[in-house]
Amino acid sequence: MRFPKQRSFLCPEYVEWVRTLPCEFCGTRYGVQAHHVIHRSRGVTRDDTCVPSCIRCHKRAHGETVVDNGKRLLPLGLAEQDGAADRTRSEFIEHASPEQWEAFNQAWREWKSI
C-alpha cells in the first residue's frame, strides 16, 4: 500500500505573527524565532506547527541540552512541542487580524486542494 506524498504547508504571514509572541517555553521576548514542530528534516514543512521559541529553547527543541546560569536544561519532548503548537494556533485564531486570517485560510485552501 502506498501513502500519498506529504506536501509542505507554507504561510509566511503566520510565521511572522508567531515571531511577535513571547517564547512558548520560557516566556522571554528576546531573540524569538519560529520553531517548526514538523520541519524539513522530516521531509515536509508545516508552518501551522510553528511555535515561538527563544534561541535557547529552540536549541532544546532540536534535541540539545543547554546550560543556563549553571542549570542543565534538557531537550524538549515532542509532546510538549505539539501542545505548544496547539496553543499557538488557538491564540492565532483569537487574535489574528482579518488580513492575517485570510492569508492563513488561503494558504490552507491551496494546501488542501493539491
GROMACS elastic network, one bead per residue, 0.5 to 0.9 nm:
[ bonds ]
;  ai    aj funct       b0    kb
    2     5     6  0.89373   500
    3     6     6  0.86052   500
    6    43     6  0.80480   500
    6    44     6  0.66949   500
    7    43     6  0.86513   500
    7    44     6  0.60790   500
    7    45     6  0.77185   500
    7    46     6  0.84612   500
    7   111     6  0.75305   500
    7   114     6  0.85390   500
    8    39     6  0.89892   500
    8    40     6  0.87781   500
    8    43     6  0.85051   500
    8    46     6  0.55238   500
    8    47     6  0.80326   500
    8   111     6  0.76534   500
    9    44     6  0.80961   500
    9    45     6  0.62278   500
    9    47     6  0.58168   500
    9    48     6  0.71706   500
    9   107     6  0.73117   500
    9   108     6  0.71544   500
    9   110     6  0.88112   500
    9   111     6  0.59582   500
    9   112     6  0.89556   500
   10    14     6  0.86763   500
   10    15     6  0.87477   500
   10    45     6  0.72176   500
   10    46     6  0.63407   500
   10    47     6  0.52654   500
   10    48     6  0.78252   500
   10   104     6  0.89117   500
   10   107     6  0.67621   500
   10   108     6  0.83657   500
   10   111     6  0.81853   500
   11    14     6  0.54979   500
   11    15     6  0.66329   500
   11    16     6  0.89407   500
   11    46     6  0.86915   500
   11    47     6  0.60094   500
   11    48     6  0.77109   500
   11   103     6  0.72705   500
   11   104     6  0.60966   500
   11   106     6  0.88632   500
   11   107     6  0.59303   500
   11   108     6  0.81946   500
   12    15     6  0.50580   500
   12    16     6  0.61502   500
   12    17     6  0.85835   500
   12    47     6  0.77453   500
   12   103     6  0.87401   500
   12   104     6  0.86754   500
   13    16     6  0.51746   500
   13    17     6  0.62124   500
   13    18     6  0.86907   500
   13   100     6  0.61904   500
   13   101     6  0.88861   500
   13   103     6  0.67571   500
   13   104     6  0.71592   500
   14    17     6  0.50566   500
   14    18     6  0.61867   500
   14    19     6  0.87655   500
   14    47     6  0.71841   500
   14    48     6  0.74337   500
   14    50     6  0.83361   500
   14    92     6  0.82256   500
   14    96     6  0.89917   500
   14   100     6  0.70118   500
   14   101     6  0.85001   500
   14   103     6  0.80926   500
   14   104     6  0.65535   500
   15    18     6  0.50735   500
   15    19     6  0.64192   500
   15    33     6  0.89698   500
   15    34     6  0.63274   500
   15    47     6  0.65221   500
   15    48     6  0.81792   500
   15    50     6  0.67754   500
   15    51     6  0.87892   500
   15    52     6  0.89655   500
   16    19     6  0.52157   500
   16    20     6  0.69096   500
   16    34     6  0.80249   500
   17    20     6  0.54012   500
   17    21     6  0.73198   500
   17    92     6  0.81354   500
   17    96     6  0.81269   500
   17   100     6  0.82264   500
   18    21     6  0.56369   500
   18    22     6  0.86806   500
   18    32     6  0.87833   500
   18    33     6  0.79448   500
   18    34     6  0.61869   500
   18    50     6  0.69995   500
   18    51     6  0.66575   500
   18    52     6  0.55641   500
   18    88     6  0.76096   500
   18    92     6  0.82865   500
   19    22     6  0.78889   500
   19    23     6  0.87791   500
   19    32     6  0.58514   500
   19    33     6  0.55076   500
   19    34     6  0.56733   500
   19    51     6  0.84399   500
   19    52     6  0.58520   500
   19    53     6  0.82185   500
   20    29     6  0.82302   500
   20    32     6  0.75626   500
   20    33     6  0.87829   500
   20    52     6  0.79803   500
   21    24     6  0.79994   500
   21    27     6  0.89177   500
   21    29     6  0.70507   500
   21    32     6  0.75216   500
   21    52     6  0.61682   500
   21    53     6  0.86773   500
   22    25     6  0.87181   500
   22    26     6  0.81938   500
   22    27     6  0.52417   500
   22    28     6  0.54577   500
   22    30     6  0.78734   500
   22    32     6  0.67773   500
   22    52     6  0.64627   500
   22    53     6  0.73431   500
   22    54     6  0.79965   500
   23    26     6  0.56914   500
   23    28     6  0.53543   500
   23    29     6  0.62143   500
   23    30     6  0.82561   500
   23    31     6  0.87934   500
   23    32     6  0.61487   500
   23    33     6  0.81971   500
   23    51     6  0.79332   500
   23    54     6  0.54137   500
   23    57     6  0.78901   500
   24    27     6  0.58705   500
   24    28     6  0.83610   500
   24    51     6  0.67449   500
   24    52     6  0.55861   500
   24    53     6  0.58476   500
   24    54     6  0.83827   500
   24    57     6  0.87948   500
   24    84     6  0.65895   500
   24    87     6  0.89041   500
   24    88     6  0.82098   500
   25    28     6  0.85231   500
   25    52     6  0.82917   500
   25    53     6  0.67159   500
   25    54     6  0.83057   500
   25    57     6  0.67248   500
   25    76     6  0.89952   500
   25    81     6  0.89173   500
   25    84     6  0.80619   500
   26    53     6  0.81001   500
   26    54     6  0.80136   500
   26    57     6  0.75291   500
   27    53     6  0.85583   500
   27    54     6  0.85342   500
   28    31     6  0.82153   500
   28    32     6  0.78048   500
   28    53     6  0.84915   500
   28    54     6  0.69369   500
   29    32     6  0.60754   500
   29    53     6  0.88660   500
   29    54     6  0.74117   500
   30    54     6  0.66009   500
   30    55     6  0.85056   500
   31    53     6  0.81502   500
   31    54     6  0.52861   500
   31    55     6  0.60779   500
   32    52     6  0.61328   500
   32    53     6  0.52731   500
   32    55     6  0.66039   500
   32    58     6  0.88295   500
   33    51     6  0.81446   500
   33    52     6  0.57411   500
   33    53     6  0.53711   500
   33    54     6  0.58689   500
   33    55     6  0.68879   500
   33    58     6  0.75903   500
   34    47     6  0.89093   500
   34    50     6  0.55955   500
   34    51     6  0.55388   500
   34    53     6  0.61910   500
   34    54     6  0.84940   500
   34    58     6  0.84035   500
   35    38     6  0.88131   500
   35    39     6  0.84208   500
   35    49     6  0.80618   500
   35    50     6  0.52267   500
   35    51     6  0.50851   500
   35    52     6  0.61716   500
   35    53     6  0.61866   500
   35    54     6  0.89369   500
   35    58     6  0.63430   500
   35    61     6  0.78681   500
   36    39     6  0.52173   500
   36    40     6  0.86354   500
   36    45     6  0.73700   500
   36    46     6  0.68840   500
   36    47     6  0.65562   500
   36    48     6  0.81609   500
   36    49     6  0.55773   500
   36    51     6  0.64444   500
   36    85     6  0.86766   500
   37    45     6  0.87966   500
   37    46     6  0.78662   500
   37    47     6  0.87445   500
   37    48     6  0.89991   500
   37    49     6  0.54012   500
   37    50     6  0.61983   500
   37    51     6  0.72877   500
   37    61     6  0.82345   500
   37    78     6  0.78072   500
   37    81     6  0.64155   500
   37    82     6  0.68583   500
   37    85     6  0.73734   500
   38    41     6  0.82575   500
   38    42     6  0.68272   500
   38    43     6  0.88970   500
   38    44     6  0.71198   500
   38    45     6  0.58508   500
   38    46     6  0.56078   500
   38    47     6  0.80246   500
   38    48     6  0.88262   500
   38    49     6  0.62147   500
   38    50     6  0.80567   500
   39    42     6  0.58280   500
   39    43     6  0.72316   500
   39    44     6  0.59197   500
   39    46     6  0.64392   500
   39    47     6  0.83878   500
   39    49     6  0.86270   500
   40    45     6  0.51162   500
   40    46     6  0.85842   500
   41    44     6  0.73050   500
   41    45     6  0.84210   500
   42    45     6  0.77744   500
   45    48     6  0.89699   500
   45    49     6  0.86766   500
   46    49     6  0.56543   500
   46    50     6  0.75223   500
   47    50     6  0.54349   500
   48    51     6  0.87703   500
   48    85     6  0.76986   500
   48    88     6  0.89631   500
   48    89     6  0.71629   500
   48   104     6  0.88153   500
   49    81     6  0.89362   500
   49    82     6  0.76685   500
   49    84     6  0.87370   500
   49    85     6  0.51922   500
   49    86     6  0.77159   500
   49    88     6  0.83660   500
   49    89     6  0.79146   500
   50    84     6  0.87100   500
   50    85     6  0.60392   500
   50    88     6  0.76503   500
   50    89     6  0.84695   500
   51    81     6  0.76688   500
   51    82     6  0.89040   500
   51    84     6  0.63207   500
   51    85     6  0.53659   500
   51    86     6  0.88605   500
   51    87     6  0.87533   500
   51    88     6  0.63508   500
   51    89     6  0.88114   500
   52    58     6  0.86309   500
   52    84     6  0.86792   500
   52    85     6  0.87589   500
   52    88     6  0.79339   500
   53    56     6  0.78568   500
   53    57     6  0.56835   500
   53    58     6  0.54490   500
   53    61     6  0.86788   500
   54    57     6  0.53585   500
   54    58     6  0.58849   500
   54    59     6  0.86385   500
   55    58     6  0.50273   500
   55    59     6  0.63572   500
   55    60     6  0.87916   500
   56    59     6  0.53722   500
   56    60     6  0.65450   500
   56    61     6  0.88694   500
   56    66     6  0.69590   500
   56    67     6  0.89922   500
   56    68     6  0.85440   500
   57    61     6  0.60957   500
   57    62     6  0.86820   500
   57    66     6  0.83145   500
   57    73     6  0.88948   500
   57    75     6  0.83358   500
   57    76     6  0.79375   500
   58    62     6  0.64872   500
   58    63     6  0.89754   500
   58    64     6  0.88822   500
   58    76     6  0.89902   500
   59    62     6  0.51746   500
   59    63     6  0.66730   500
   59    64     6  0.55030   500
   59    65     6  0.77458   500
   59    66     6  0.74585   500
   59    75     6  0.78394   500
   59    76     6  0.89987   500
   60    63     6  0.51674   500
   60    65     6  0.59697   500
   60    66     6  0.66178   500
   60    73     6  0.75963   500
   60    74     6  0.67027   500
   60    76     6  0.54795   500
   60    77     6  0.88596   500
   61    64     6  0.72186   500
   61    75     6  0.59310   500
   61    77     6  0.72775   500
   61    78     6  0.80432   500
   61    81     6  0.74455   500
   62    75     6  0.72228   500
   62    76     6  0.77460   500
   63    74     6  0.80868   500
   63    76     6  0.68251   500
   63    77     6  0.83053   500
   64    73     6  0.87730   500
   64    74     6  0.72073   500
   64    75     6  0.54273   500
   64    76     6  0.85420   500
   65    72     6  0.67645   500
   65    73     6  0.57211   500
   65    75     6  0.53578   500
   65    76     6  0.89720   500
   66    71     6  0.82146   500
   66    72     6  0.58421   500
   66    73     6  0.51089   500
   66    74     6  0.66487   500
   66    75     6  0.77411   500
   67    70     6  0.58879   500
   67    71     6  0.53906   500
   67    73     6  0.59537   500
   67    74     6  0.87347   500
   68    71     6  0.51710   500
   68    72     6  0.64987   500
   68    73     6  0.71224   500
   69    72     6  0.85126   500
   73    76     6  0.87298   500
   76    79     6  0.84756   500
   76    80     6  0.65990   500
   76    81     6  0.70140   500
   77    80     6  0.53257   500
   77    81     6  0.64392   500
   77    82     6  0.88202   500
   78    82     6  0.60618   500
   78    83     6  0.85678   500
   79    82     6  0.51132   500
   79    83     6  0.62231   500
   79    84     6  0.86191   500
   80    83     6  0.52790   500
   80    84     6  0.63202   500
   80    85     6  0.88330   500
   81    84     6  0.50175   500
   81    85     6  0.62590   500
   81    86     6  0.87505   500
   82    85     6  0.50629   500
   82    86     6  0.63388   500
   82    87     6  0.87542   500
   83    86     6  0.51259   500
   83    87     6  0.63198   500
   83    88     6  0.86875   500
   84    87     6  0.50875   500
   84    88     6  0.61352   500
   84    89     6  0.86766   500
   85    88     6  0.50770   500
   85    89     6  0.62383   500
   85    90     6  0.86384   500
   86    89     6  0.52597   500
   86    90     6  0.62571   500
   86    91     6  0.87156   500
   87    90     6  0.50817   500
   87    91     6  0.62056   500
   87    92     6  0.86341   500
   88    91     6  0.51129   500
   88    92     6  0.62011   500
   88    93     6  0.87340   500
   89    93     6  0.62762   500
   89    94     6  0.87792   500
   90    93     6  0.51337   500
   90    94     6  0.64510   500
   90    95     6  0.87872   500
   91    94     6  0.51163   500
   91    95     6  0.60478   500
   91    96     6  0.79799   500
   92    95     6  0.52305   500
   92    96     6  0.51542   500
   92    97     6  0.89003   500
   92   100     6  0.89825   500
   92   101     6  0.82048   500
   93    96     6  0.60295   500
   93   101     6  0.75966   500
   96    99     6  0.79260   500
   96   100     6  0.57871   500
   96   101     6  0.59043   500
   97   100     6  0.51618   500
   97   101     6  0.61220   500
   97   102     6  0.85689   500
   98   101     6  0.50393   500
   98   102     6  0.60523   500
   98   103     6  0.85779   500
   99   102     6  0.51510   500
   99   103     6  0.61809   500
   99   104     6  0.86367   500
  100   103     6  0.51472   500
  100   104     6  0.62194   500
  100   105     6  0.86488   500
  101   104     6  0.51386   500
  101   105     6  0.61531   500
  101   106     6  0.85567   500
  102   105     6  0.50465   500
  102   106     6  0.59747   500
  102   107     6  0.85044   500
  103   106     6  0.51382   500
  103   107     6  0.61760   500
  103   108     6  0.85427   500
  104   107     6  0.52031   500
  104   108     6  0.61094   500
  104   109     6  0.86614   500
  105   109     6  0.60728   500
  105   110     6  0.85673   500
  106   109     6  0.51488   500
  106   110     6  0.62304   500
  106   111     6  0.85623   500
  107   110     6  0.51792   500
  107   111     6  0.61088   500
  107   112     6  0.86572   500
  108   111     6  0.50233   500
  108   112     6  0.61283   500
  108   113     6  0.85794   500
  109   112     6  0.51634   500
  109   113     6  0.60902   500
  109   114     6  0.88776   500
  110   113     6  0.52207   500
  110   114     6  0.65468   500
  111   114     6  0.58215   500
